[in-house]
Amino acid sequence: VEEGQETFYVELYKPKSVGGDTSVRVALGDAKSATCQVIDEDLPGVLGFATDKVHVSESPKDQTATLWVTRSKGCKGAVSCCYVTEDGSATAPEDFEQSSGTIEFMHGQLEARIDIPIKPRRRVDEKAQFKVQLQPLEEGGAELAPAWSHGREDPTFCAIALEPDAVANDRLDRVTQVLRKRLARLEFSFPGYKEQFAAAMLLWGGDDEADEPPSLVDYSLHALMLLWKVAFAFFIPPAHWWGGWISFFASLLGMGIVTAMIGDLAGMIGCYLDIPDAVMAVTFVALGTSFPEALSAPLSAKQDPHADIALGGIAGSLAVNVFLGLGIPWLIGSVYWDKTGLTKEWEDWVRVQKPGLLDVYPQGSKLVFVGGGFGPVCLFLAWIITLAVALLAIRRHVKSVGAELGGPRRALRSSSIFLVLLWVVFVSVAVGVVLSERGLCQLH
C-alpha cells in the first residue's frame, strides 16, 4: 500500500542557560527550524530535477554547473537513471562539454548531483542556454517524475542558462566609455609637439577621467620624472607622423641612450666606491634595466585572465637582453675590426685583455674579449632559473594552488619569498666570485 510522503517540522524556541544563570546570554541562530520528511520505504520512488533552471555566470576559466536530481515518493533499494546534454543556443564543445552518464541512488538516498563542465566564452551581452535530460533505465524499478508532479511541466528537463559576468561587463563599459571619449578627441585633432609638452607637464597627462583623485605618491612620482617626461616629449616625435614608425624607432633609441647612461653612471659610482664593474652590473645596472618589467608584469597579470602575457614579457625581455644585447654589439665590433685591420689601438687593447693573443692573431682584424671568472656564475644562473621554472610547474599542478601566479595567500607569500631568496643567493654568489677573482689578481 502506498503511504505517500509525510512532512513535519521541528522548531527551537525559548533558549536559556542551564541552571538559570542570568549572566550567560543565550540566543538562537538563523537555523532554528528543520523540516523532516517521512519517506515511504516500500516503493523505489520517482526521479526528477530539483529545479527547472540553473544560472551560471561567465568566468575567465573553466567551471562546473551543478544539477541536483531528487528522489521522491519512496527510497527503497538502489535505483538509477541516465542523463544526456542537449544543445540549444549554447552548443558543445564551444560553450560546454557534451556529457552523458548514469546516476545511481543507494537505498535511502534522496539526492544525487550531476556536474557539467562549462567553457569560458567571454560573453558581453549575449545569453545562451542548453538542457540536460533524464532518461529511464529498466533495472532498479525507478521511474521518472511525470509532468507537473514537481510543480513543473516536465521535471525530467533542466535548463542551464549561461549569462555574462555583471562585474566584468561593468568594468568593460567604463573602459569603453573612456576609450570613446579619447577616440572622439582624436577625430578632431592629432596631438603635436605642443600637446606632448602639455601632457608631460601635467599630472597623468592632464587626464581628468580617473576614478580617484591623485595621491601624494602620484605627485611625488610626477615631480621625480618631470625632467624625463619633458626630455622625451621633445625627443620622440608625435605618434601620427609617418604612421608611427619614426616614433617607434625614436623610442628604441631613447631607451638605448637611457640604458647607456645607467651603465655609465653605475660605472662612475663603482669607480668612486672602489666596486668592480661586474658587481655593479649584476646589482645596480640589472635592477635599473629590469625595473620596468617588474612593474609591468603585475599589471599584465591583473588585466589578463591568463599569466601568459606577464611571463611572456619577462621571458621576452630576457631573450632580448641576452641575444640582442650581446649579439648586436659583438656583430658591430666584429665587422668594424674586420674592416679596420691591425692598429696600435687594437694591439694595446689585446695586451690588456690577453697578451698571448697577439701571437694567435698577428694580422689583427678580430674582436677580442677574454672571459674572466664569470663563467661559473652563468652556469649557476642557469641552475637558479631551472629552480624558478620548477616552482611555476609545481604551482600549476598542485591542486590547492592551480596557477603559476597568484593563488592562496599562503602559497603567494611562500613563492614570493622563495624567488626573492633565489635572487639574493645568485647576487651573493656572483659578488663573491668577482671579489675573490679580484683578490687573486691583486696577489699576483
PLY file of the C-alpha trace (Angstrom):
ply
format ascii 1.0
element vertex 444
property float x
property float y
property float z
element edge 443
property int vertex1
property int vertex2
end_header
0.00 0.00 0.00
1.43 3.39 -0.96
1.65 5.53 2.16
2.80 8.71 0.45
5.38 11.17 1.74
4.70 12.85 5.07
6.30 16.01 6.41
6.60 17.58 9.86
8.63 20.45 11.33
10.89 20.88 14.37
11.42 24.39 15.75
13.66 25.65 18.57
12.39 28.38 20.92
12.89 29.91 24.40
16.66 29.50 24.77
18.05 29.66 28.31
21.20 28.70 30.17
21.43 25.52 32.23
20.96 26.22 35.96
19.22 29.55 35.42
22.40 31.63 35.37
21.20 35.01 34.09
24.76 36.26 33.44
25.06 33.88 30.48
23.33 35.20 27.36
21.82 32.53 25.08
20.30 33.22 21.64
19.08 31.18 18.71
20.92 31.21 15.40
19.48 31.53 11.92
18.83 27.79 11.54
16.23 27.43 14.28
13.77 25.23 12.40
14.08 21.99 10.43
11.84 20.11 8.03
11.59 16.35 8.48
10.22 14.04 5.79
8.96 10.54 6.34
9.80 8.61 3.18
7.86 5.57 2.12
10.42 2.74 2.12
8.07 0.31 0.38
8.49 1.96 -3.06
11.61 2.77 -5.11
10.38 6.34 -5.75
10.46 8.63 -8.78
13.37 10.76 -10.02
13.35 14.35 -11.27
15.38 17.55 -11.24
15.15 19.72 -8.14
14.76 22.87 -10.27
13.93 23.65 -13.86
16.79 26.13 -14.49
20.32 26.76 -13.22
22.05 30.10 -13.85
25.82 30.18 -14.47
27.76 33.47 -14.68
30.60 33.85 -17.18
34.08 33.06 -15.85
37.54 33.55 -17.42
38.36 29.90 -16.80
36.61 26.53 -16.92
33.92 25.99 -14.31
31.24 23.45 -13.41
27.44 23.70 -13.36
25.93 21.51 -10.64
22.45 20.00 -11.07
20.60 18.10 -8.33
18.34 15.14 -9.02
15.86 14.32 -6.24
14.09 11.08 -5.35
10.54 11.32 -4.01
7.62 9.01 -3.12
9.89 6.26 -1.90
13.52 5.33 -1.28
13.57 1.54 -1.37
16.55 -0.20 -2.91
19.20 1.04 -5.32
17.88 2.78 -8.43
19.46 4.61 -11.34
18.75 6.62 -14.47
20.64 8.15 -17.38
21.25 11.78 -18.31
22.40 13.49 -21.51
23.01 17.11 -22.57
21.14 18.69 -25.48
22.34 21.69 -27.50
20.32 24.88 -27.52
21.52 28.40 -28.17
24.63 27.14 -26.33
26.40 24.35 -28.18
29.09 21.80 -27.41
32.07 21.86 -27.36
32.31 25.67 -27.65
30.11 26.51 -24.63
30.14 23.28 -22.63
31.39 19.71 -22.76
28.98 17.16 -24.19
28.14 14.95 -21.21
26.17 11.78 -20.58
26.18 9.10 -17.95
24.30 7.23 -15.25
23.12 8.47 -11.84
22.93 5.86 -9.09
20.90 6.16 -5.88
21.70 3.84 -3.00
18.99 2.55 -0.65
17.61 5.51 1.30
19.48 8.10 -0.78
17.29 11.07 -1.78
19.67 13.34 -3.77
22.41 12.97 -6.38
24.38 15.55 -8.34
25.37 15.99 -11.97
28.40 18.14 -12.87
28.52 19.69 -16.35
31.82 21.38 -17.40
31.26 24.93 -18.72
33.73 26.63 -21.10
34.68 30.34 -20.96
33.47 32.35 -23.98
33.87 35.96 -22.72
30.26 36.85 -23.39
29.40 40.53 -23.22
25.69 40.88 -23.91
24.54 37.57 -25.33
22.93 34.86 -23.22
22.77 31.19 -24.13
21.34 28.03 -22.66
21.21 24.28 -23.15
19.32 21.43 -21.49
20.04 18.26 -19.58
17.50 15.44 -19.86
16.92 12.42 -17.62
16.25 9.11 -19.34
14.88 5.93 -17.69
16.67 2.64 -17.12
14.86 -0.66 -16.84
16.85 -2.06 -13.93
16.16 -0.93 -10.40
12.47 -0.15 -10.85
12.99 3.64 -10.82
10.54 5.85 -12.63
10.96 9.40 -13.85
8.70 12.05 -12.39
5.60 12.64 -14.56
4.54 16.06 -15.80
3.52 18.57 -13.10
4.47 16.15 -10.30
7.10 18.59 -9.00
5.08 21.70 -9.77
6.73 21.95 -13.19
5.71 20.98 -16.66
8.48 18.40 -17.14
10.76 17.57 -14.16
12.99 15.41 -16.39
14.45 18.51 -18.08
16.70 21.17 -16.55
17.94 24.21 -18.46
21.40 25.70 -17.83
21.47 29.43 -18.57
24.89 30.90 -19.37
24.96 34.61 -18.53
27.63 37.35 -18.81
29.55 38.38 -15.71
27.93 41.58 -14.43
31.11 42.83 -12.70
33.29 42.27 -15.77
30.68 43.91 -18.01
30.51 46.96 -15.76
34.31 47.30 -15.86
34.26 46.85 -19.65
31.58 49.53 -20.02
33.68 52.04 -18.06
36.77 51.31 -20.14
34.72 51.57 -23.35
33.34 54.96 -22.34
36.83 56.30 -21.63
38.13 54.97 -24.96
35.21 56.50 -26.83
35.93 59.91 -25.31
39.59 59.69 -26.24
38.82 58.49 -29.77
36.37 61.37 -30.14
39.20 63.76 -29.29
41.49 62.15 -31.86
38.86 62.53 -34.57
39.14 66.32 -34.36
42.88 66.81 -33.94
46.10 64.88 -33.80
48.43 65.85 -30.94
51.59 67.63 -31.93
54.65 68.78 -30.01
52.58 71.39 -28.18
50.17 68.78 -26.83
53.03 66.44 -25.94
54.76 69.11 -23.85
51.46 69.98 -22.14
50.82 66.30 -21.34
54.37 65.93 -19.98
53.97 68.91 -17.67
50.57 67.86 -16.26
49.89 65.03 -13.84
48.58 61.92 -15.68
48.94 63.82 -18.92
46.05 66.12 -17.99
43.59 63.22 -17.91
40.70 64.23 -15.62
38.78 60.95 -16.03
40.46 58.99 -13.24
38.26 57.18 -10.73
40.17 58.55 -7.71
41.94 61.87 -7.03
45.76 61.82 -7.24
47.61 60.97 -4.06
50.81 62.35 -2.58
52.72 59.46 -4.13
51.35 60.37 -7.58
52.50 63.98 -7.20
55.93 62.86 -5.92
56.49 60.47 -8.83
55.38 63.15 -11.29
57.88 65.64 -9.86
60.63 63.00 -9.90
60.04 62.07 -13.55
59.18 65.54 -14.88
62.63 66.10 -16.39
62.50 62.78 -18.26
58.93 63.40 -19.43
59.84 66.77 -20.92
63.03 65.39 -22.50
61.22 62.52 -24.21
58.35 64.79 -25.24
60.96 66.74 -27.23
63.00 63.73 -28.41
60.12 61.48 -29.62
58.02 62.91 -32.48
54.19 62.75 -32.40
52.84 59.26 -32.91
50.90 60.02 -36.13
53.99 61.07 -38.08
54.87 58.56 -40.83
52.40 56.03 -39.49
54.12 55.89 -36.11
57.37 54.32 -37.37
59.52 57.34 -36.58
58.15 57.40 -33.03
58.82 53.68 -32.66
62.47 53.88 -33.66
62.97 57.11 -31.68
61.61 55.34 -28.61
64.05 52.44 -29.10
66.92 54.92 -29.48
65.79 56.76 -26.36
65.72 53.54 -24.34
69.21 52.72 -25.59
70.50 56.14 -24.53
68.95 55.81 -21.08
70.40 52.30 -20.69
73.85 53.57 -21.66
73.52 56.42 -19.16
72.58 53.95 -16.42
75.63 51.83 -17.26
77.99 54.81 -17.24
76.50 56.16 -14.03
76.88 52.76 -12.36
80.50 52.60 -13.57
81.30 56.02 -12.11
79.66 55.12 -8.80
81.60 51.87 -8.71
84.85 53.66 -9.50
84.24 56.18 -6.73
83.35 53.47 -4.19
86.03 51.06 -5.48
83.43 48.47 -6.52
84.24 46.27 -9.56
82.20 46.84 -12.72
80.93 43.25 -12.67
79.44 43.76 -9.19
77.76 47.00 -10.29
76.42 45.25 -13.41
74.87 42.34 -11.54
73.28 44.60 -8.91
72.51 48.24 -9.73
72.54 48.05 -13.54
70.46 44.87 -13.56
67.93 46.40 -11.18
67.71 49.62 -13.19
67.17 47.92 -16.56
64.77 45.25 -15.22
62.64 47.53 -13.06
60.17 48.36 -15.89
59.42 44.65 -16.39
58.97 44.24 -12.63
56.32 46.97 -12.70
54.54 45.92 -15.90
54.30 42.20 -15.07
51.82 42.62 -12.13
49.67 44.97 -14.21
49.59 42.46 -17.09
48.72 39.63 -14.69
45.80 41.61 -13.22
44.38 42.76 -16.55
44.56 39.39 -18.34
42.82 36.17 -17.24
45.96 34.17 -18.00
49.59 34.52 -16.92
50.97 34.24 -20.45
51.44 37.98 -21.03
53.19 38.57 -17.71
55.54 35.59 -18.02
55.99 36.10 -21.76
57.02 39.72 -21.26
59.68 38.74 -18.74
60.96 35.88 -20.92
60.99 38.11 -24.00
62.89 40.85 -22.16
65.46 38.30 -21.01
65.83 36.97 -24.56
66.33 40.50 -25.95
68.96 41.26 -23.30
70.90 38.06 -23.97
70.59 37.59 -27.73
70.32 41.16 -28.99
72.08 42.96 -26.14
75.17 40.78 -26.69
74.76 39.75 -30.31
74.33 43.17 -31.94
77.34 44.88 -30.24
79.54 41.86 -30.97
78.40 41.85 -34.61
79.12 45.56 -34.99
82.51 45.16 -33.30
83.46 42.18 -35.46
82.56 43.99 -38.68
84.40 47.15 -37.56
87.67 45.43 -36.70
87.48 43.22 -39.78
87.34 46.35 -41.95
89.86 48.32 -39.86
92.60 45.73 -39.61
95.66 45.88 -37.39
96.08 49.14 -35.48
98.03 50.28 -32.44
94.74 50.78 -30.61
93.90 47.12 -31.24
97.32 45.96 -30.04
97.04 47.98 -26.84
93.56 46.53 -26.18
94.71 42.94 -26.78
97.71 43.41 -24.48
95.30 44.44 -21.73
92.96 41.52 -22.41
95.49 38.74 -23.04
98.96 39.38 -24.46
99.28 35.85 -25.84
96.57 36.56 -28.41
98.98 38.79 -30.36
100.77 35.60 -31.45
97.47 33.91 -32.34
96.14 36.88 -34.38
99.22 38.69 -35.71
97.19 40.31 -38.50
94.58 41.77 -36.14
91.07 42.19 -37.59
89.41 40.36 -34.67
87.07 41.44 -31.90
88.77 40.26 -28.71
87.00 39.77 -25.39
88.54 37.41 -22.83
86.20 35.99 -20.26
87.05 36.20 -16.62
85.72 34.13 -13.76
82.11 34.91 -14.53
81.57 31.68 -16.48
80.66 29.58 -13.39
78.28 32.36 -12.35
76.40 31.97 -15.66
76.10 28.22 -15.05
74.84 28.92 -11.55
72.29 31.35 -13.04
71.02 28.57 -15.33
70.53 26.36 -12.26
68.69 29.19 -10.46
66.39 29.69 -13.47
65.68 25.94 -13.50
64.55 26.14 -9.87
62.26 29.10 -10.69
60.67 27.27 -13.64
60.26 24.17 -11.46
58.41 26.31 -8.90
55.98 27.51 -11.60
55.39 23.91 -12.74
54.77 22.73 -9.17
52.31 25.57 -8.52
50.42 24.68 -11.69
49.96 21.01 -10.78
49.27 21.41 -7.04
45.50 21.33 -6.61
45.48 23.79 -3.71
47.13 26.44 -5.96
46.42 25.51 -9.58
48.12 28.53 -11.18
51.59 29.89 -11.91
50.79 33.33 -10.48
48.62 34.42 -7.56
46.66 31.81 -5.67
46.00 31.49 -1.92
47.78 34.00 0.32
49.99 31.38 1.95
51.21 29.98 -1.38
51.59 33.52 -2.74
53.85 34.64 0.11
55.92 31.47 0.21
56.52 31.57 -3.56
57.48 35.25 -3.42
59.92 34.67 -0.56
61.44 31.70 -2.40
62.01 33.72 -5.60
63.48 36.67 -3.70
65.84 34.30 -1.87
66.93 32.85 -5.23
67.84 36.36 -6.39
69.71 37.10 -3.15
71.63 33.82 -3.41
72.56 34.49 -7.05
73.75 38.04 -6.34
75.74 36.85 -3.30
77.45 34.09 -5.30
78.17 36.42 -8.23
79.63 39.14 -5.99
81.68 36.55 -4.09
83.16 35.12 -7.29
84.03 38.57 -8.65
85.62 39.75 -5.40
87.58 36.51 -4.94
88.94 36.77 -8.50
89.88 40.40 -7.89
91.71 39.39 -4.72
93.71 36.74 -6.60
94.63 39.26 -9.29
95.90 41.71 -6.67
98.03 38.95 -5.10
99.64 38.23 -8.44
0 1
1 2
2 3
3 4
4 5
5 6
6 7
7 8
8 9
9 10
10 11
11 12
12 13
13 14
14 15
15 16
16 17
17 18
18 19
19 20
20 21
21 22
22 23
23 24
24 25
25 26
26 27
27 28
28 29
29 30
30 31
31 32
32 33
33 34
34 35
35 36
36 37
37 38
38 39
39 40
40 41
41 42
42 43
43 44
44 45
45 46
46 47
47 48
48 49
49 50
50 51
51 52
52 53
53 54
54 55
55 56
56 57
57 58
58 59
59 60
60 61
61 62
62 63
63 64
64 65
65 66
66 67
67 68
68 69
69 70
70 71
71 72
72 73
73 74
74 75
75 76
76 77
77 78
78 79
79 80
80 81
81 82
82 83
83 84
84 85
85 86
86 87
87 88
88 89
89 90
90 91
91 92
92 93
93 94
94 95
95 96
96 97
97 98
98 99
99 100
100 101
101 102
102 103
103 104
104 105
105 106
106 107
107 108
108 109
109 110
110 111
111 112
112 113
113 114
114 115
115 116
116 117
117 118
118 119
119 120
120 121
121 122
122 123
123 124
124 125
125 126
126 127
127 128
128 129
129 130
130 131
131 132
132 133
133 134
134 135
135 136
136 137
137 138
138 139
139 140
140 141
141 142
142 143
143 144
144 145
145 146
146 147
147 148
148 149
149 150
150 151
151 152
152 153
153 154
154 155
155 156
156 157
157 158
158 159
159 160
160 161
161 162
162 163
163 164
164 165
165 166
166 167
167 168
168 169
169 170
170 171
171 172
172 173
173 174
174 175
175 176
176 177
177 178
178 179
179 180
180 181
181 182
182 183
183 184
184 185
185 186
186 187
187 188
188 189
189 190
190 191
191 192
192 193
193 194
194 195
195 196
196 197
197 198
198 199
199 200
200 201
201 202
202 203
203 204
204 205
205 206
206 207
207 208
208 209
209 210
210 211
211 212
212 213
213 214
214 215
215 216
216 217
217 218
218 219
219 220
220 221
221 222
222 223
223 224
224 225
225 226
226 227
227 228
228 229
229 230
230 231
231 232
232 233
233 234
234 235
235 236
236 237
237 238
238 239
239 240
240 241
241 242
242 243
243 244
244 245
245 246
246 247
247 248
248 249
249 250
250 251
251 252
252 253
253 254
254 255
255 256
256 257
257 258
258 259
259 260
260 261
261 262
262 263
263 264
264 265
265 266
266 267
267 268
268 269
269 270
270 271
271 272
272 273
273 274
274 275
275 276
276 277
277 278
278 279
279 280
280 281
281 282
282 283
283 284
284 285
285 286
286 287
287 288
288 289
289 290
290 291
291 292
292 293
293 294
294 295
295 296
296 297
297 298
298 299
299 300
300 301
301 302
302 303
303 304
304 305
305 306
306 307
307 308
308 309
309 310
310 311
311 312
312 313
313 314
314 315
315 316
316 317
317 318
318 319
319 320
320 321
321 322
322 323
323 324
324 325
325 326
326 327
327 328
328 329
329 330
330 331
331 332
332 333
333 334
334 335
335 336
336 337
337 338
338 339
339 340
340 341
341 342
342 343
343 344
344 345
345 346
346 347
347 348
348 349
349 350
350 351
351 352
352 353
353 354
354 355
355 356
356 357
357 358
358 359
359 360
360 361
361 362
362 363
363 364
364 365
365 366
366 367
367 368
368 369
369 370
370 371
371 372
372 373
373 374
374 375
375 376
376 377
377 378
378 379
379 380
380 381
381 382
382 383
383 384
384 385
385 386
386 387
387 388
388 389
389 390
390 391
391 392
392 393
393 394
394 395
395 396
396 397
397 398
398 399
399 400
400 401
401 402
402 403
403 404
404 405
405 406
406 407
407 408
408 409
409 410
410 411
411 412
412 413
413 414
414 415
415 416
416 417
417 418
418 419
419 420
420 421
421 422
422 423
423 424
424 425
425 426
426 427
427 428
428 429
429 430
430 431
431 432
432 433
433 434
434 435
435 436
436 437
437 438
438 439
439 440
440 441
441 442
442 443
